Amino acid sequence: MTDLAGDSRRIGQQQRQHQREEFRSAVRALLMIPLMTPAHNDFAAVRRQADALRGWFARETGWPLQIEQEGARLYKRPADLSASMRGLPGYDRRRYVLLCLACAVLERAEPQITLRLLGERLLQFAAEPALAALGFAFTLGTHHERRELVAVCRTLLEIGVLQRVVGDEDAFVHGGGEQADALYDVQRRTLAGMLAAVRGPSTWRPDDAPASLEARLQALVSEHVSDSDDGRRTALRHQLARRLLDDPVIYIDTLDAEARAYFVNQRGVMSARLCDAAGLVAEHRAEGLALVDEAGVLTDVAMPAEGTDAHATLLVAEFLASGIRRQKMDDAAAAFPSAGYSDQDVIAFLRDAKGRYGRYWRRSAREAGAERELALIAIERLEKLQLVVRNADRIHPLPAIARFGLGEAEIRNLRDTERMPAAAAGQLGFA
């Protein structure tokens, strides 16, 4: 009987451990792929953990989670709507307009549609006087415009709104005649989940619609907050949890007084809950808090990473972090004081770095003048990671960049406290 009882306990422990690991995997998958189709590897786990996931996201973030046989949708809404570094790669305002028009076409389409027909119907919507008055024009008459349409279709394919049946988008781009086409299945349930808004933009009467883009965005995502102390605390907790899960770092000086007071008192407990559920590690510092994925998976922009652009970004981060350290040690000797850095400072640094590391870079990055493009890429990546901020024409490093600085570590002898210098790279921490 003792052996049977022990086996039963071990089996129970293993089952609970499996449940915790599956729940954690499902949380991580939904954070990365909030609009998930059944084709995703983690969809089965998401369905098995549906009740626990709905409860956790509602409690910790206030994000609704809808899970059905046809897919799952976590209605993630960013805490900061003005963040310029968010969005789909390669998308500008014009391409977002095309994406919205394509979704409008698909909403009215049959279960199957061809690329060519999608383009023709999109042209009808693009000719709306309201769009023309804003300077928008789209004709499909050029190679560039056909490539833009194909880029939008590939986004919809990646999301799962479209599924390719047959065909070739590249042939359509190059204008290969009537036969250069592609056929798609339209997944209406996935299409219906594209917009993560509290209310739909078509629910306003023309006279009541917000006048500006900023007001319209705010109205789309504005959530009801209970007019009570508990309701306001819950809203603050949700806002901070969303930023911790969705942003690289929270800096205390970016919070208003009420949020700062709550964050300082609750960040330990809050980060522990979020880290346990999502498999993250908390980095607490005086300047703020970051939840780090040591596996480097739960991020849109990994650092460090492979490739020339990533290597250049890491070198620039170390360069900027070293400037902060020198300034702290001796303001008078700092190469770059609080005025920050210019683009030319970064370009000049990469020009020098090319002589040392260029043999590891791709060929195009070793050409004369290529350091300018590398510098722009590196600065953009650092902005997305909230390691720098750009004000006017100056680049200002933020505290979290110090983790990428090179410095002198102190090794203490436990017997006589003798100190020895040693190289230390990639130190974790803000400062």
Secondary structure, 3 states (H helix, E strand, C coil): CHHHHHHHHHHHHHHHHHHHHHHHHHHHHHHHCCEECCCCCCHHHHHHCHHHHHHHHHHHCCCCEEEECCEEEECCCCCCCCCCCCCCCCCCHHHHHHHHHHHHHHHCCCCEEEHHHHHHHHHHHHCCHHHHHCCCCCCCCCHHHHHHHHHHHHHHHHHCCEEEEEECHHHHHCCCCCCCCEEEEECHHHHHCCCCCCCCHHHCCCCCCCCCHHHHHHHHHCCCCCCCHHHHHHHHHHHHHHHHHHCCCEEHHHCCHHHHHHHHHHHHHHHHHHHHHHCCEEEEECCEEEEECCCCCCCCCCCCCCCHHHHHHHHHHHHHHHHHHHHHHCHHHCCCCCCCECHHHHHHHHHHHHHHHHHHCCHHHHCCCHHHHHHHHHHHHHHHCCCEEEECCEEEECHHHHHHCCEEEEEECCCCCCEEEEEECCCCCCC
